[in-house]
Amino acid sequence: MGDLYLAISSIDEDRIVAPLETAICVLTHQYLDSPTNVKIHLVVQEDESRQSHVSFKKSGMVFDLLRDIPPPASYCLTPVFNLEDGISCVAGLCSVLRQIIKHADEQWKHLLGFREACLVACAEVSMWTKFCEVDIVAAAKEVIADWPANRTSLPLQLARLEAHLSQPIRVHNVGKFKDQSHKYAEGPLFLVTDLILAVPVYVIMEKLQLWTERAIALTAKWALVILDEHGFRSHVAQLEFERCELHRSWDLPAVVRSSLYKRDPTRYKPRHKIFTQQSDIESSMEIVSGVVAVEYEDPFGCHVELPPDIPLPDVPDKRLDRKIQQLSNLAKSTLKVSKANDLIVDFCSGSGHLGFIIAHALPSCSVVLLDNKEKSLDRARERREELGLNNVYIVQANLDYFVGKFQVGVSLHACGVASDLVIQKCLQSKASLVVCPCCYGGIQTNHVIQYPQSPEYKECGLTERGYIVLGHCADQAGTEQGERGMKLVDTDRCLLAKSQGYCVSLAKLIPHSCTTRNNLIVAVI
């Protein structure tokens, strides 16, 4: 039995008004013959974006109304799915729908695709998952909420889907399907992707009356297959929203004609990164030379004693000693900054090596293992049971879906930008942080973090390009220049925390040889 928690904005005798993500989950649940081992809980939440909500029929639904969501689901944005073990949850639209299918009758398992891997990658790393989970849903919400009467350009995401459907199919065992076209979103097979996309596409097509629009003929053809051949029309027909009486010539936005499940062409690729010249490094270092660097101290909490029976990480023997040394440094710092009953989040936790040590050493605290990789957290779940740790929650979600209030955030070797996202999340929550960064060369331009981050680095005139050069320099592991690059990048991170009222420590892990990425940032509010 799983528990599905969905946000709504209002409910009356006949209908429910809710965000589009809730409607997608409810309609998919109904399409799968309403599996009885998925219990639906509706939670009324205030939402400023109510104008983008839809309404659907309440009749036939089995649900209960809640005022509060229990943990660990309460730590995440809805939709969220609590697993039957009571300590694990899954957040994010695609991951939640995968769980609904896994809990449905066996006849629906084919929707998960080859090796049940359809949409298994998270939106942070998969352009295709992001399109299904974020982009097309946002486009539908925009159309529902406020579509200008004089606008003649079709939604950009509809143009991207049309371009995707025009490309050759990309499937496993392509020889078997080589002569087939995009009958479905991922080629010749009907998958969960089609159900997710069908709802927002239906909303856009209905709202703007686009079913006969020639510019998106492939999209209309695909949608009609899902609605009529697979019987999804009776479900989406429940949706109520205002239609536009528009009869005009539409322009299709220009987009790259490529498949949406190829790698994002704008994504950072280490082998294609900017080749950093020595003169660039020297220039960036000269620019920040007037900023007083944060000096190394002894590791925060280095004199704290860990219990002698800490859980050993499940790694090969040749890595075990160094891994224990890394984990012990961060665990000691965490023990130093934590108080009884704190909620401690191990961001980018993998299978939970660090979190389990902290949970063992701090039985009065609760620990959340947060990662977006399903298989890593499956191992963590098994490990938790072996260790008998009852103060550990397991959350499968992107970092931005985590909204729980916590007191301490920790992270060991979150790659590149991920370390900065962890720091940002902690600063926003006024939580203490214990972070050992990694992959400095992976720092890149993104829509969340602007580099440099600290007031001091911005004021001295360092550009984003100059900052990325410092990151590339920091990846010269084991060299004097590489060490200086690491220190300069982490000084920016430390100064950012200081500017927000934190007391900050920058140190080296002990022994330094336990990893080349051995800087340790601790910030306490």
C-alpha positions in Angstrom: 0.0 0.0 0.0 1.3 3.4 -1.0 0.0 6.9 0.0 -0.3 9.5 -2.7 -0.5 13.1 -1.5 -1.9 15.7 -3.9 -2.5 19.4 -3.5 -5.9 21.0 -4.3 -7.1 24.5 -4.0 -10.8 23.8 -3.4 -13.5 21.1 -3.3 -17.3 21.1 -3.5 -20.0 18.6 -3.9 -19.2 17.8 -7.5 -15.8 19.1 -8.5 -12.2 19.5 -7.3 -10.0 22.5 -8.3 -6.3 21.7 -8.3 -2.9 22.3 -10.0 -2.4 20.5 -13.3 0.1 18.1 -11.7 -2.7 16.8 -9.4 -5.0 16.4 -12.3 -2.4 14.4 -14.2 -1.9 12.0 -11.2 -5.7 11.6 -10.6 -6.5 10.9 -14.3 -3.6 8.5 -14.7 -4.7 6.7 -11.5 -8.2 6.4 -12.9 -6.9 5.2 -16.3 -5.0 2.4 -14.5 -8.3 1.2 -13.1 -7.8 3.0 -9.8 -5.4 0.6 -8.1 -6.7 -0.1 -4.6 -3.2 -0.3 -3.0 -2.6 3.4 -3.8 -4.5 5.5 -1.3 -5.1 9.1 -2.4 -4.9 12.0 0.1 -6.0 15.5 -0.9 -4.5 18.4 0.9 -6.0 21.9 0.6 -3.1 24.4 0.0 -3.2 28.1 -0.6 -1.7 28.8 -4.0 -1.2 32.2 -5.6 -1.2 30.6 -9.0 -4.8 29.3 -8.7 -5.7 31.0 -12.0 -3.7 28.2 -13.8 -5.6 25.4 -12.0 -8.1 23.1 -13.6 -11.2 21.4 -12.2 -12.3 17.8 -12.6 -15.1 15.6 -11.4 -15.0 14.2 -7.9 -17.5 11.4 -8.5 -16.0 7.9 -8.4 -12.9 9.0 -6.6 -11.9 7.4 -3.3 -9.8 9.8 -1.2 -9.6 11.5 2.1 -8.9 15.1 3.0 -5.9 16.0 5.1 -4.9 19.2 6.8 -1.3 18.1 7.3 1.0 15.6 5.4 3.0 13.2 7.5 6.8 12.8 7.1 8.7 12.1 5.0 6.2 13.2 2.3 5.8 16.5 4.2 9.4 17.4 3.4 8.6 17.6 -0.3 6.5 19.5 -2.8 3.4 17.7 -4.0 2.8 15.4 -5.8 4.6 13.1 -3.4 4.3 9.3 -2.8 4.9 7.7 0.5 6.0 4.1 0.2 4.5 1.4 2.3 7.6 1.2 4.6 6.6 4.5 6.1 10.1 6.0 6.0 10.5 6.5 2.2 8.9 8.9 -0.2 9.2 9.8 -3.9 8.6 13.4 -5.2 8.5 14.8 -8.7 5.7 14.2 -11.2 7.4 11.5 -13.3 8.8 9.6 -10.4 5.4 9.6 -8.7 3.6 8.3 -11.8 6.2 5.5 -12.0 5.3 4.5 -8.5 1.6 4.5 -9.3 2.2 2.2 -12.2 4.4 0.0 -10.0 1.5 -0.4 -7.5 -1.0 -1.0 -10.3 -2.0 -4.3 -11.8 0.6 -6.3 -13.7 -1.1 -5.5 -17.0 0.1 -1.9 -16.8 3.8 -2.6 -16.1 4.6 -2.3 -19.9 4.1 1.4 -19.5 7.5 1.6 -17.7 9.2 0.4 -20.9 12.4 -1.5 -21.4 13.8 -2.7 -18.1 11.2 -0.4 -16.4 13.5 2.5 -17.2 11.1 5.0 -18.8 11.6 8.4 -17.2 13.8 6.9 -14.5 16.4 9.7 -14.9 15.6 12.8 -12.9 14.7 16.2 -14.4 18.1 17.6 -13.3 20.0 15.4 -15.7 17.5 14.3 -18.4 16.2 16.9 -20.9 13.3 14.4 -21.7 12.2 14.1 -18.1 12.4 17.8 -17.6 10.3 18.4 -20.7 7.6 16.0 -19.5 7.7 17.1 -15.8 8.4 20.8 -16.0 8.4 22.4 -19.5 5.1 21.2 -21.1 3.2 21.4 -17.8 4.4 25.0 -17.4 3.3 25.8 -20.9 -0.2 24.4 -20.3 -0.5 26.5 -17.1 0.5 29.6 -19.0 -2.2 28.9 -21.6 -4.8 28.3 -18.9 -3.9 31.4 -16.8 -3.4 34.2 -19.2 -3.1 33.7 -23.0 -3.1 37.1 -24.7 -6.0 37.4 -27.2 -3.7 39.0 -29.8 -0.9 36.5 -29.5 -0.3 34.6 -32.8 2.7 32.5 -31.7 2.1 28.9 -30.6 3.6 27.8 -27.2 7.3 27.1 -27.6 7.0 23.7 -25.9 4.4 22.6 -28.5 6.9 23.4 -31.2 9.6 21.4 -29.4 7.3 18.4 -29.2 6.4 18.7 -32.9 10.1 18.8 -33.8 10.7 15.8 -31.5 7.9 13.7 -33.2 9.4 14.5 -36.6 12.7 12.8 -35.8 13.6 9.1 -36.3 12.7 6.9 -33.4 15.4 6.0 -30.8 14.6 2.7 -29.0 16.3 -0.4 -27.8 16.4 -3.2 -30.4 16.1 -0.5 -33.1 16.4 -3.1 -35.9 13.0 -4.5 -35.0 11.3 -1.1 -35.2 13.5 0.6 -37.9 10.6 1.1 -40.3 8.2 2.5 -37.7 7.6 6.2 -37.0 6.6 8.2 -33.9 3.2 6.7 -33.3 3.9 7.4 -29.6 6.1 10.0 -27.8 9.1 7.6 -27.5 8.5 5.7 -30.8 6.5 2.6 -31.4 5.6 1.8 -27.8 2.8 3.2 -25.6 4.5 4.3 -22.4 3.8 6.4 -19.3 5.4 9.3 -21.2 2.3 9.4 -23.4 -0.1 9.6 -20.4 1.9 12.4 -18.8 2.1 14.5 -22.0 -1.5 13.8 -23.1 -3.0 16.0 -20.3 -1.1 19.2 -20.8 -1.2 18.8 -24.6 -4.9 18.2 -24.5 -5.3 21.4 -22.4 -3.3 23.5 -24.8 -5.0 22.1 -27.9 -8.5 22.5 -26.4 -7.9 25.9 -25.0 -6.6 27.3 -28.2 -8.7 25.1 -30.6 -5.6 23.7 -32.4 -6.8 20.3 -33.4 -6.8 21.2 -37.2 -3.7 23.4 -37.0 -1.4 22.2 -39.8 1.8 23.5 -38.1 1.5 20.9 -35.4 -0.1 18.1 -37.4 2.2 15.4 -35.9 1.4 16.5 -32.3 -2.4 16.4 -33.1 -2.1 13.0 -34.7 -0.2 11.6 -31.7 -2.6 13.1 -29.2 -5.6 11.6 -31.0 -4.0 8.1 -30.8 -3.7 8.4 -27.0 -7.1 9.9 -26.6 -9.1 7.6 -28.9 -7.2 4.4 -29.5 -6.2 4.1 -25.9 -9.4 5.4 -24.3 -7.9 8.4 -22.5 -10.4 10.9 -23.9 -13.1 9.9 -21.3 -10.6 10.8 -18.6 -9.3 14.2 -19.9 -12.9 15.2 -20.8 -13.5 15.7 -17.1 -11.2 18.7 -17.1 -12.9 22.1 -17.0 -11.2 25.3 -18.1 -12.2 28.2 -20.2 -11.9 27.7 -24.0 -10.9 30.5 -26.3 -12.9 31.3 -29.4 -9.8 31.8 -31.5 -9.7 31.4 -35.3 -6.5 32.7 -36.7 -3.3 31.8 -38.4 -0.7 30.6 -35.9 3.1 31.0 -36.1 5.2 28.0 -35.0 8.3 29.2 -33.0 11.6 28.2 -34.5 13.3 25.4 -32.6 16.1 23.0 -33.1 14.9 20.0 -35.0 16.1 17.3 -32.7 14.9 14.6 -30.5 14.1 15.6 -26.9 15.7 12.5 -25.5 19.0 13.2 -26.9 21.4 14.9 -24.5 20.7 18.6 -24.0 22.9 20.5 -26.5 23.4 23.3 -23.9 24.4 20.9 -21.1 28.0 21.1 -19.8 30.3 18.5 -21.3 33.7 18.2 -19.6 35.4 17.0 -22.9 34.1 20.1 -24.6 34.8 22.6 -21.9 36.6 25.9 -22.4 40.3 25.3 -22.7 41.7 27.5 -20.0 44.9 29.3 -20.8 47.5 30.0 -18.1 47.1 33.7 -18.8 43.4 33.4 -18.0 44.1 31.8 -14.7 46.7 34.4 -13.8 44.2 37.2 -14.8 41.4 35.8 -12.6 43.8 35.3 -9.7 45.1 38.8 -10.0 41.5 40.2 -10.0 40.7 38.6 -6.7 44.1 39.2 -5.1 42.7 42.2 -3.3 40.1 40.1 -1.5 41.3 38.7 1.8 41.1 34.9 1.4 39.6 32.8 4.1 42.4 31.0 5.8 42.5 27.3 6.6 41.8 26.2 10.2 41.7 22.9 12.0 38.6 20.9 10.8 35.6 22.1 12.8 34.8 19.5 15.4 38.1 17.6 14.8 38.3 16.8 18.5 34.9 15.2 18.7 34.9 11.5 19.4 32.8 9.3 17.2 31.3 6.1 18.6 33.7 3.1 18.1 31.0 1.1 16.3 30.1 3.4 13.5 28.5 1.7 10.4 31.2 1.0 7.9 30.6 2.1 4.3 29.8 -0.6 1.7 32.8 0.1 -0.6 35.7 -2.1 -2.0 38.4 -2.8 0.6 41.0 -0.8 -1.3 38.8 2.4 -0.8 37.6 1.6 2.7 40.2 3.4 4.8 40.1 6.6 2.8 36.3 6.6 2.7 36.1 6.2 6.5 38.5 9.1 6.9 36.4 11.3 4.6 33.2 10.4 6.3 34.6 10.8 9.8 35.7 14.3 9.1 32.2 15.4 8.1 30.5 13.3 10.8 32.6 15.0 13.5 31.7 18.5 12.2 28.0 17.5 12.0 28.1 16.3 15.6 29.7 19.6 16.6 27.0 21.8 15.0 23.9 19.6 15.8 21.6 19.7 18.8 19.1 17.1 20.1 16.0 16.7 17.9 17.5 18.4 14.9 16.5 17.3 11.4 19.8 16.7 9.4 19.7 16.3 5.7 22.3 14.4 3.8 22.1 16.0 0.4 23.2 14.0 -2.7 23.4 11.1 -0.3 24.0 8.3 -2.7 23.4 5.1 -0.7 23.7 7.0 2.6 27.2 6.2 4.0 27.5 9.6 5.7 23.9 9.8 6.8 24.0 6.4 8.5 27.1 7.4 10.6 25.4 10.6 11.7 22.1 8.8 12.5 24.0 6.2 14.5 26.0 8.8 16.5 22.9 11.1 17.0 20.0 8.8 17.9 18.0 11.8 19.1 18.1 13.5 15.7 16.3 12.6 12.5 18.4 12.1 9.3 17.0 12.5 5.8 18.9 10.8 2.9 18.1 12.9 -0.2 19.1 11.8 -3.6 17.5 11.6 -7.1 18.8 8.2 -8.0 16.3 5.4 -7.5 18.9 2.5 -7.4 21.1 4.3 -4.9 18.2 4.8 -2.5 17.1 1.2 -2.9 20.5 0.2 -1.6 20.1 2.7 1.2 16.8 1.2 2.2 18.3 -2.2 2.5 21.2 -0.9 4.5 18.9 1.0 6.9 17.1 -2.2 7.6 20.3 -4.1 8.2 21.5 -1.4 10.6 18.2 -1.1 12.4 18.3 2.7 12.3 14.8 4.0 13.0 15.7 7.7 12.8 16.5 7.7 9.1 14.1 8.9 6.3 14.8 8.3 2.6 13.6 10.8 0.0 14.0 10.3 -3.7 13.7 13.8 -5.2 15.5 16.6 -6.9 17.0 19.1 -4.4 14.6 21.8 -5.4 11.6 19.6 -4.5 12.7 19.4 -0.9 11.0 22.1 1.1 11.2 20.6 4.7 12.4 22.7 7.6 15.8 21.4 8.7 18.6 22.5 11.0 21.7 21.0 9.5 22.6 20.2 5.8 25.6 18.0 4.9 27.1 17.0 1.6 30.2 14.9 0.7 31.4 15.4 -2.8 28.3 16.8 -4.5 29.6 17.5 -8.0 30.2 21.0 -9.3 27.1 23.2 -9.1 25.4 20.7 -6.8 27.6 21.8 -3.9 26.5 25.4 -4.5 22.8 24.3 -4.6 23.3 22.5 -1.3 24.9 25.7 0.2 22.1 27.8 -1.2 19.4 25.5 0.2 21.0 25.7 3.7 21.3 29.5 3.6 17.7 29.9 2.5 16.6 27.6 5.4 18.9 29.3 7.9 20.5 25.9 8.6 24.0 25.1 9.5 26.0 23.5 6.7 28.9 20.9 6.5 30.0 20.7 2.9 33.0 19.0 1.2 32.8 20.2 -2.5 33.9 18.3 -5.6 34.4 18.7 -9.3 35.3 22.4 -9.3 35.7 22.3 -13.0 32.0 21.3 -13.3 30.9 24.7 -12.1 28.9 26.3 -15.0 26.3 28.8 -15.8 22.8 27.8 -14.7 19.4 29.3 -14.1 19.7 29.0 -10.2 23.2 30.1 -9.2 25.0 33.3 -10.5 28.8 33.3 -10.3 30.6 34.8 -8.5 28.3 34.6 -5.4 29.9 36.7 -2.7 29.7 40.5 -2.5 33.5 40.7 -2.3 34.1 38.8 -5.5 31.4 40.7 -7.3 32.8 44.1 -6.2 36.3 43.3 -7.3 35.1 42.8 -10.9 35.5 39.1 -11.4 33.3 37.9 -14.2 31.4 34.7 -14.5 33.8 33.6 -17.1 36.7 34.4 -14.8 35.1 32.5 -12.0 34.7 29.4 -14.2 38.4 29.7 -15.1 39.2 29.5 -11.3 37.1 26.3 -11.2 39.0 24.7 -14.0 42.2 25.7 -12.3 41.0 24.0 -9.1 40.7 20.8 -11.0 44.5 20.6 -11.4 44.5 18.1 -8.5 47.6 17.8 -6.5 49.4 20.9 -7.9 50.1 24.1 -6.0 48.1 26.1 -8.6 45.2 23.7 -8.3 45.2 24.0 -4.5 45.1 27.8 -4.8 42.2 27.5 -7.2 40.3 25.4 -4.8 40.9 27.9 -2.0 39.8 30.8 -4.1 36.5 29.1 -5.2 35.8 28.0 -1.6 36.6 31.5 -0.3 33.8 32.8 -2.5 31.4 30.2 -0.9 32.6 31.1 2.6 32.2 34.8 2.1 28.7 34.3 0.7 27.8 32.5 4.0 29.5 35.2 6.1 27.5 37.9 4.3 24.3 36.2 5.5 25.4 36.2 9.1 27.1 32.8 9.4 30.3 32.0 11.3 32.4 30.1 8.8 35.3 27.7 8.9 37.4 26.5 6.0 39.7 23.5 6.6 41.4 20.5 5.1 40.2 17.0 5.7 42.5 14.9 8.0 44.6 13.3 6.6 44.8 15.4 3.5 45.6 12.3 1.4 42.1 10.8 2.0 41.0 12.6 -1.2 42.2 15.3 -3.6 39.0 17.1 -3.0 39.7 17.7 0.6 38.3 21.2 1.5 35.7 21.3 4.2 33.3 24.2 4.6 31.4 24.5 7.9 29.0 27.4 8.4 26.9 27.9 11.6 24.2 30.5 12.0 
